[in-house]
Amino acid sequence: MTIIEHYEMLYRELHCTDKVLEVKMAEISDILSCSVRNAKIIIRKLEALQWIEWVPGKGRGNCSTIKLLKDMDSIITEKAKALLSPNSIDSSLQFLMNQHVNKSVQQEFIDWVFRSYLNEATYAEENEIAKLQFPSYRPLPRLDPAKVCRRSENHMMRHIFSPLVVFKEDANEFHPHLAHHWKHNQDYTKWTFYLQKGVRFHNGKEMTADDVCYSFLRHRDGSSPYQWIVQNLSAVNSLHRYAVEFLFHKPCHIFLHLASCLGGSIVPASNDNAEEKQIGTGPYRIVENNEEKLKLKVFDDYFLRRPFLDEINLYFLPALYDNHTVLDSHISNQEMNFYHYPYIGRTIQSFEEYTFLDRGSKLLTLNLQKGLLAEDRMLRKAIYHFLAPEQIIKDLGGTRYKKASRLVEKFKNEDIFTSREVGRSALASSKYMGETLTLMSYQGAGNETDASWIQKKLLEEGINLHILICSYEQLQELPLEESDFLLGEHLTYENDLYTYLAAFNGNHSLLRYHLPQNVVFRLPEMSENERRTIRRLCELEDELNDEYGHIHLYKIKQFAFYPSYVKDVHFNSLGWIDFTKIWYEKED
């Protein structure tokens, strides 16, 4: 047992500091669960540390006096600070998380570490490593595109994996990446890609056509979020080491949109090891990924320009995920999102600030496929009017910032109108008889708080709601089409067409599970050209809006606070900072 644990036993039993208490050594022995001899040794150690004042009693059996000089929080934070070094903060954070300490103290210490301590130690003398280190509230155990499609994971995977081609938003066109050239036949049923030579995976193996074939065919597994991108694929053939051929049952005009997504990431073939599935050709490689930390190191053999940052350390601190903090953060106006969670910190005078309105939205889907909501348009209308986006933004605050109305905001129509009076009239005209509806969602991203708000607002109007929150992985195993509501993040990408395709077709898209069959049957096929496809998907979205099929609750405002020496800080479409663009300006 450590000296801190001994002091904590005294502190917990004696209850107070800065007050002189009479006590017998036998009582100290009982509190510490040790012999009187060992209790005396511990007392001397605590005196030497100046954690207590001790005056021994005169004579056998007389009371001594003890005064506790330190509260437990200060002792723990002092110890945590002593464990810090510029090269590693791991042992310090691990120690802190294992102690019984107030969450506010944890947050204050983490604030100090990442904003002050590391700010002073981050940039480098000539031969030192340029690091980016920041906390987040949840681990990212599945960094494999065939297993997960979620905001934070997607961002990290963009740095680990590479696709055949990339979409350049500013030019609105596709550029070569792992493939230096491609072509298709006249009816778009055959696409051929020619691969760059000498591209290496993080394990040193050269990427070849066999890896490309494997990477796409593995999405045929029903658990992949990207099964939909290969549903029209009849075969993938290796023509030779650096050429691969894709054959489709029907014309696939939009294959470049599919090949450029995360589902098009190339991984090594013939890999049955789950960890090996997290090997890519991207600018960073995984060197550590567990419940406490994700560590990425720059891949020196990356086939394009090497990023400036040598190392990225993401620390998983669940204590940061505090719904009360999220609720209250708008009061202080000190939200920050460079660390990617809504978090109250101390006022920063010397930091740069960058804000960005997230392209995606928090989406609530209403089941149009089966169940009570599917059969009762007036009930859906009532719910739509009861759940006013302006109200959730006002009530919950935090980074909830603006109303949203479309899957892609640029195609927005008229402004959103909601009215409780209209909702009550619709509810009175509905068939609702007090049945309990079910909402399913996954942990994190503020879903717990949002779901509770929805439950409260519906109950105020006489609508009963049961909430089921589970992990993202567990949610994918549930019969989501049976739920009345699904709540989660709608992700928006740089590519508008792909955003629509993923929302309507994605195997992990919440919207897809609640689409009515008459919409599913009319989803445009991949054989249609881009302009016609996006027009038809917009029309289907209009239909869903008219039928009150989903509600965009809000958009979040992203915040980044960072020292002035950090340059080229920009948010991407996922609301994260692109690590490959960041660099540190060294002062003379």
C-alpha positions, 0 to 999 in steps of 0.5 A: 500500500502506498503512502497516499493510500495510507493518508487517504484512509486517515483522511476518510476516517477523520473527515477534516483538515486544519483541525487538531484531533485527539487520537490514540495510536491504537486507533491509528493502527485500526484505521490503517489496518496494521500493527502499532509499530507499523502505524508509528512508521507511517506517521513518521513518513507523513510528518516528513512529507509535511502532510500531518502535524503529530504531537505524541501523547506523554506516557502510555495510553495517553492521547496524541494529537493529529492535524491533517494538513492536506486535502486528498485532491491536492495530494493526488494532483501534486503526485500526478504532476511529479509523474509528468515529463515532457516525453511522456504524460501517460503515467501521470494521467493513468495515476490520476484516473485511478484515484478517487478524486472529484471530476472537476479536479480531474478536468482542471488537471487535464486542462492544465496538462494540455493547455499549459504544461504541454504548450511549454514542452511541445516544440522542439529543439532541432532533433526532438519529435514534433508531437500533437497530444490531446484528450478525448472521452472515448476509446477508438478500438475499431479503426477498420473501415469494414467495422465502423463508420463514425465521426472520430473513427473516420477521421483517424482512419483517413490518416491511416488508410488511402483509397485509389482516388481522392475527391478534391472539393475545391476543384470538384473533381477526382485526383489520382492517389494509390492509382495513377490512372483509370479508365472505363468502358463505354457502358461503365460496366468495367473500370480499370485502375493502374496502381502506383509502384513502390507504395508500401503498407505500414508493415513494409509490404508493397501494395499490389492489385491483390490487395485492392481486390481483397479490400473491396471484396471483404465488404461483402460481409454483412457487418461492413458499413460499406457493403452497399458500395459492392452490391453491384460488383460482380468481380474484381480481377488482378490483371497484373501486379499493378493493374486491377479490373472491376466488373459490374452487373449494371453500369456504374457511372458513379464508381469514383465516388465509391472508390474514393470513400473510406470503404475504398481504403486499401488494406493488405490481403490475406490477413486474418489478424484483426490488428493487421486490418488496421494497417494501411498506406496512409501518412500515419501508422498505429503503434498503440491503441488501447483503452487508455491511448491511441498513438500514431507515428508518421509513416516515413515511407509514405508515398506522398509528402511527409506530414510535419507532425511526427507523432499524435497521441490521443488520450482517452479520459472517460471522466471528460464525458460529463453531460452536466458539463455539456449542459452548462458550457454555454454559460461560460462561453469557453467551449473548445473543440480542438480536443473534440469534446465540449469542455469548460476550461479556464480562460485562455488569453494567449491562444488563437481561436478558430470556429467552424459550423459543422456540416453534419447534424444531429438526426432523429429518424421516425420509422416510416417502415413499420410500427405505430409511427409508420401507420400514423402521419398525424402522430409523426406531424405532432412529434415534429412540431413538439421537438423544435430545434430552436428549443433544444438549442436553447435548453441544452446549449453547449456546442449545439448552435444552429438549426439544420433542415437538409442532409446537405445544407446547400439544398435547403428549402424554406426555413423550418416552422414548428408550433406546439399548437399545430402539434397538439391539434395533430396529436388530437387527430392521431390514433395515439392511445398512450402507447410507449414508443422506443428510441434507440441510440449509441453512447457518446456525442451527446446522445444521452442528453438529447434523448432525455430532452426528447423524452421530456418534451414528448411526455409533456404532451402526453407521449410516452417514450422508452430510451435504449442507449448502448455502445455503437457496436451493440447498436449495430447488432439490434433490430433497428428497423423495429425501433420507433426512433433512431438518434445519432449523428448524420455525417456530411462529406466533402462530396455532396453526392456521396453524402446522399448515397451514404445516407440512403444506402449506408449499412450503418446509416440510421436513416436507411433503417427507417425508409419506407419500402416505396422509397427504397424501391425508388432509390436511384441505381448506380447506373445513373449519371451524377447529376440525375442521381443527386436530383432524384435523391433530393426529391426523395428527401423532400418526400421524407420531409413532407412525411415527417420522416426525420428531424434535424435537431441541430448543427454543432459549432466546432471550436479550436483553441491553440498556441500561436506557433501552431499553423494551418489549423483547419477543420475538415468536413468531419469537424476535426483538424487535419493533422497532415496540414498542421506545423509548428513555427519555431521561434528564433 
